[in-house]
Amino acid sequence: MILGTIIASIIGYLLGSILFGKLLVRIIAKQDLSKVGSGNLGATNASRVIGKAWGFAVFLLDYLKIIVTAFIALALCAIPNDFFRDTFIFIPATFCFIGHIYPVFNKFKGGKGVSSISALLFVYNWMFSLLFMAIWWLTLFIVNKISVSGFVAIIALGILTWIPALSMLDAQKAYSFNADELHQLNNTNVALFNVFNSLKVSLGSENFDIFIINNTIFCITGLIVIIKHKDNIKRLFLGTEPSFLNWRQKIKEKKDIDPEGK
């Protein structure tokens, strides 16, 4: 378990350190993403430089590198050895997240982690990832501030993940550190929303990742993401944080020009 988790975590960190936003902007626009726009190396700033379609591609690639890390950890679970069989999935995925925030390949200066934290939630429970994205988009359409969307989604999921019923867990067992007690292998509901836990069992693993550890890790990563957005928070208080959806600004400008809609 320990060796597999360490190996997967190292691989995950190195994979997370690949900054696709900086890479794609360099290839497509021949620019250094850290020196244009907000200077952030994530999907939002990339979309301002190379367009929203490519920005979405950056988001997807940053999302997928955490999923790939989870599958690498899962592959180690298939090794018929006690050092690997029960390799944790969520911890290596978290190291991939850390690599994205503090990449070794870019002097530990990386993205702000919104796409990565959404992917972490998918590894934990795909339903949580869908909820995160739904809350993110809903908030964006309401306030039109991409940073606020991330804050609201992170805080909401930071609360929802602690409700055992949403993870199909018995409330009396959810807060146990005993993985055997927490997850009864004959209880298929436990893995209903957690693809990786289900696959671990099919590979012969006898333990799921632990509910309370995963939740604590998620809250810490969420706090890191919010702290990384400290400049956005300052701009929000100053009223200078830029809007994201241009079509809303165009509608506003049209109304200002023709208030009666003629």
C-alpha positions in Angstrom: 0.0 0.0 0.0 2.6 2.5 1.1 5.1 1.9 -1.7 2.4 2.0 -4.4 1.0 5.3 -3.0 4.4 6.9 -2.9 5.2 5.8 -6.5 1.9 7.0 -7.8 2.2 10.3 -5.9 5.6 11.0 -7.4 4.3 10.3 -10.9 1.2 12.3 -10.2 3.2 15.3 -9.0 5.4 15.3 -12.1 2.4 14.9 -14.4 0.6 17.8 -12.5 3.7 20.0 -13.1 3.0 19.9 -16.9 1.3 23.3 -17.4 -0.8 22.8 -20.5 -2.0 26.4 -20.5 1.6 27.8 -20.8 2.4 25.0 -23.3 -0.5 25.7 -25.7 -0.2 29.5 -25.6 3.5 29.1 -26.4 2.7 26.8 -29.4 -0.4 28.7 -30.7 0.2 32.4 -29.9 4.0 32.3 -29.5 3.6 34.1 -26.1 4.6 33.5 -22.5 1.3 33.1 -20.6 2.9 34.2 -17.4 3.6 37.6 -19.1 0.2 38.3 -20.6 -3.3 38.9 -19.3 -3.4 38.2 -15.5 -0.2 36.2 -15.7 -2.0 33.2 -14.4 -1.1 29.9 -16.0 -4.5 28.2 -16.0 -7.4 27.9 -18.4 -9.0 31.2 -17.7 -6.0 33.4 -18.7 -5.2 31.1 -21.6 -8.8 31.6 -22.9 -8.2 35.4 -22.9 -5.0 34.9 -25.1 -5.9 32.0 -27.5 -9.7 32.0 -27.2 -12.3 30.3 -25.2 -12.3 27.1 -27.2 -8.6 26.6 -26.5 -9.1 27.7 -23.0 -11.6 24.9 -22.6 -9.0 22.5 -24.0 -6.6 23.7 -21.3 -9.2 23.1 -18.7 -9.8 19.6 -20.1 -6.2 18.7 -20.2 -5.6 20.0 -16.6 -8.6 17.9 -15.6 -7.5 14.8 -17.3 -4.0 14.7 -15.8 -5.6 14.1 -12.4 -7.8 11.3 -13.8 -4.7 9.8 -15.5 -2.9 9.8 -12.1 -5.8 8.0 -10.5 -5.7 5.3 -13.2 -1.9 5.0 -12.6 -2.6 4.4 -8.9 -5.3 2.0 -9.8 -2.9 0.1 -12.1 -0.5 -0.3 -9.2 -3.4 -1.9 -7.2 -3.4 -4.7 -9.8 0.1 -5.8 -8.8 -0.4 -8.9 -6.6 1.8 -7.7 -3.7 1.0 -6.2 -0.3 3.1 -3.1 -1.2 0.8 -2.2 -4.1 -2.5 -4.0 -3.8 -4.2 -1.4 -1.6 -2.6 1.7 -3.1 -4.6 4.8 -2.3 -6.2 6.6 -5.2 -7.1 10.0 -3.8 -3.7 10.8 -2.3 -1.7 10.5 -5.6 -4.4 12.5 -7.4 -3.9 15.2 -4.7 -0.2 15.3 -5.4 -1.1 15.8 -9.1 -3.1 18.8 -7.9 -0.1 20.1 -5.9 2.1 19.7 -9.0 -0.3 21.9 -10.9 -0.3 24.6 -8.2 3.4 24.3 -7.5 5.1 22.8 -10.6 8.7 21.7 -10.4 9.1 22.4 -14.1 8.2 26.1 -13.7 9.9 27.2 -10.5 6.9 26.1 -8.4 4.7 28.8 -10.0 1.6 27.2 -11.5 -2.1 27.6 -12.0 -4.8 28.4 -9.5 -6.3 24.9 -9.5 -10.0 25.2 -10.2 -10.0 22.6 -13.0 -7.8 20.4 -10.9 -10.0 20.5 -7.8 -13.0 19.6 -10.0 -11.1 16.6 -11.2 -10.2 15.7 -7.7 -13.9 15.5 -6.9 -14.4 13.2 -9.9 -11.8 10.8 -8.5 -13.6 11.0 -5.1 -17.2 10.8 -6.3 -18.2 11.7 -9.9 -21.5 13.0 -8.6 -19.6 15.7 -6.6 -17.8 16.7 -9.7 -21.0 17.2 -11.6 -22.4 19.2 -8.7 -19.3 21.3 -8.6 -19.6 22.1 -12.3 -23.3 22.8 -12.1 -22.8 25.3 -9.2 -19.8 26.8 -11.0 -21.8 27.5 -14.2 -24.9 28.7 -12.4 -22.9 31.1 -10.3 -21.1 32.3 -13.4 -24.3 33.1 -15.2 -25.6 35.0 -12.2 -22.5 37.1 -11.2 -20.4 36.8 -14.4 -17.2 36.6 -12.3 -15.3 33.4 -12.9 -13.4 33.7 -9.6 -16.6 34.0 -7.6 -17.9 30.9 -9.4 -14.9 28.9 -8.2 -15.3 30.2 -4.6 -19.0 29.3 -4.4 -18.5 25.9 -5.9 -15.6 25.0 -3.6 -17.4 26.2 -0.4 -20.6 24.4 -1.4 -18.8 21.1 -2.1 -16.6 21.6 1.0 -19.9 21.2 2.9 -21.7 18.6 0.8 -18.8 16.1 0.8 -19.1 15.8 4.6 -22.7 14.4 4.3 -22.2 10.6 4.4 -25.5 9.9 2.7 -24.4 11.6 -0.5 -21.5 9.1 -0.7 -23.9 6.2 0.1 -22.3 5.6 3.5 -23.7 4.7 6.8 -23.4 7.8 9.0 -22.2 5.8 12.0 -19.3 4.3 10.0 -18.4 7.2 7.8 -16.2 9.0 10.3 -14.1 5.9 11.2 -10.5 5.6 10.2 -10.9 1.8 10.0 -11.2 1.1 6.3 -12.5 -2.4 6.8 -15.2 -1.1 9.1 -16.0 1.9 6.9 -16.5 -0.1 3.7 -18.1 -3.5 3.7 -17.1 -5.2 0.5 -20.5 -6.7 0.1 -22.2 -3.3 0.2 -22.2 -2.3 -3.5 -23.9 1.0 -2.7 -20.6 2.3 -1.2 -18.9 2.3 -4.6 -22.0 3.5 -6.5 -20.6 7.0 -7.2 -16.9 6.2 -6.8 -15.7 4.5 -9.9 -12.1 4.0 -8.6 -13.2 2.4 -5.4 -15.3 0.0 -7.3 -12.4 -0.8 -9.7 -10.1 -1.3 -6.8 -12.3 -4.1 -5.4 -12.5 -5.7 -8.8 -8.6 -5.8 -8.9 -8.5 -7.6 -5.5 -8.0 -4.7 -3.2 -9.6 -5.1 0.3 -9.7 -1.4 1.3 -11.4 1.7 -0.1 -9.9 5.2 0.3 -11.1 6.6 3.7 -14.0 9.0 3.8 -12.7 11.3 6.5 -9.2 11.5 5.0 -10.5 12.3 1.6 -12.8 15.0 2.9 -10.0 16.6 5.0 -7.7 16.6 1.9 -10.4 18.2 -0.2 -11.0 21.0 2.3 -7.3 21.7 2.4 -7.0 21.8 -1.4 -10.1 24.0 -1.6 -8.4 26.5 0.9 -5.3 26.4 -1.2 -7.3 27.3 -4.3 -9.0 30.2 -2.6 -5.7 31.5 -1.2 -4.2 31.3 -4.7 -7.0 33.7 -5.8 -6.0 36.4 -3.3 -5.5 38.9 -6.2 -8.9 38.2 -7.5 -10.4 38.7 -4.1 -8.7 42.1 -3.9 -10.1 43.1 -7.3 -13.5 42.0 -6.3 -13.5 44.3 -3.3 -12.1 47.1 -5.5 -14.8 46.4 -8.2 -12.1 45.8 -10.9 -12.5 42.1 -11.3 -13.2 41.5 -15.1 -16.3 39.8 -16.3 -16.0 36.6 -18.2 -19.1 36.2 -20.5 -18.8 38.8 -23.2 -22.3 38.3 -24.5 -23.7 39.8 -21.2 -21.6 42.9 -21.7 -22.8 43.2 -25.3 -26.4 43.0 -24.2 -25.7 45.7 -21.6 -24.0 47.9 -24.2 -26.9 47.4 -26.7 -29.4 48.5 -24.0 -27.4 51.6 -23.2 -27.4 52.5 -26.9 -31.1 51.7 -27.5 -32.8 51.5 -24.1 -36.3 50.9 -25.7 -34.9 48.0 -27.8 -35.8 49.7 -31.2 
